Amino acid sequence: MLSLNAFLEKFKNITQSDEAVRRLLSETIKKEAGVEIPTKNISIKNSNAYIKTKSLYKNEIYIKKEKILLSLKKLPEGKHITNIL
């Protein structure tokens, strides 16, 4: 019989990959829009990235949204993100 630790080890990679995608999105936003967003303020659900920040920063991200999404699609980790809200 498998131990609980071995069972939970499967789910460890899921959160790491989610963290990697959030970090990639944060870096891409900083590069393309010049806005620094901490990874804790980014959540990803159903291929949508939700960003919790000031409206001033959200407006800047919205203006550069297409450029950010194009940059993400070029990278394998960011291909599944289709919208930034």
HELIX and SHEET records of a PDB file:
HELIX    1   1 LEU A    4  ALA A   33  1                                  30    
HELIX    2   2 THR A   39  ASN A   41  5                                   3    
HELIX    3   3 SER A   55  ILE A   63  1                                   9    
HELIX    4   4 LYS A   65  LYS A   73  1                                   9    
HELIX    5   5 PRO A   76  GLY A   78  5                                   3    
SHEET    1   A 3 ILE A  42  LYS A  45  0                                        
SHEET    2   A 3 ASN A  48  ILE A  51 -1                                        
SHEET    3   A 3 ASN A  83  ILE A  84  1                                        
END                                                                             
